[in-house]
Amino acid sequence: MDAAFNFQTLNPDAILDALWETGLRVESGLTALNSYENRVYQFSDEDRQRYVVKFYRPQRWSAVQIEEEHQFTHDLLTDEVPVAAPLALQGKTLHTHGGFFFTVFPSLGGRQYETDNDEQLEWVGRFLGRIHQTGRKQRFQHRPTMDLDEYLHQPRAELASNELVPASLRTALTEALDNLGRALQQRWHREWQPLRLHGDCHPGNILWRDGPLFVDLDDARNGPAVQDLWMLVNGDRQEQRIQWDILLEAYTEFSDFDINELSLIEPLRAMRMVYYLAWVARRWQDPAFPRAFPWMTDEDFWRRQISQFTEQEKLLQEPPLQLTPQF
């Protein structure tokens, strides 16, 4: 059973007690926010200041790994990058209560980042350049570096034996994963310089407050710079070229970009597809997951996954995106 099932013990009284120990007195709130991997709540204290408390999933990150993430966010703040950073309460950002690690953030509102807004894309590119400028100053020592073991081999093993996969489709799914894996291994390379990344920089982790605000560095790790860029680009090849030109012209105002990393876009997409599916299956004993992903028990869902893996395998056979450097 997933150790995350222990979230059942995280009741309102435990949350209030944990916050009390940091010196915060909850006046109102404890409103659950959208988060599956962790448990996140918004509340107001007795002075009507709004905060967000995040309880980390047990046994995912160690204390030193979480503290590295916190240090990175504060390095970014020091370099005037707009990022949601944990508060230091009683001299520390990471706290424990009842076997849980937890952190408190200021509550920061904002509008949704507009994925079809070229001006906002340009702003985001500029600030990603600044994030990576900070990220290159040193590497994570305790957080992992992106590789095929974490994002392909381990997820493949988990999916091959997971009971959510219909028995009638298990062989077909395994074959599709193996074919995708072989194509991925041919395209994946390590001719890139690892740096500290946001790690999960998709549009949902960017808020807009007269400019971008980057949130949720829970997946921060070492990796190639393009990992923080490719999820912001969408559409057909021509639309993607236009967006990449905008993004990289802004990005390179602050940070160099190795154009050869564009060859990693489809490998990274394939890795995310496999990793994400295995992540949901792995967490199925957490009651939040069946509620959020009910289609995972549908046989047609798994047929579509097999089809998507096959299509992604074909994309890995195609030449990578080519841009004429103008930056």
Protein Blocks (a to p, Z undefined) as FASTA:
>chain_A
ZZklmmmmmcfklmmmmmmmnopacfbgjiacddfklccdddddfkopacddddddehkb
cfklmmmmmmmmmmmmmnopacdddddeehiabdceehiacddddddddddddfklmklm
mmmmmmmmmmmmmmmmpccfkbccddfklmmmmmmmmmmmpcklcfklmmmmmmmmmmmm
mmmmmmpcckbccdddehlacfklcccehiacdehjllgccddfklmmmmmpgcjfklmm
mmmmmmmmmmmmmoccdfklmmmmmmmmmmmmmmmmmmmmmmmmpmklmmmmmmlmpmkl
mmmmmmmmmmmmmmmmpccdddddfZZ
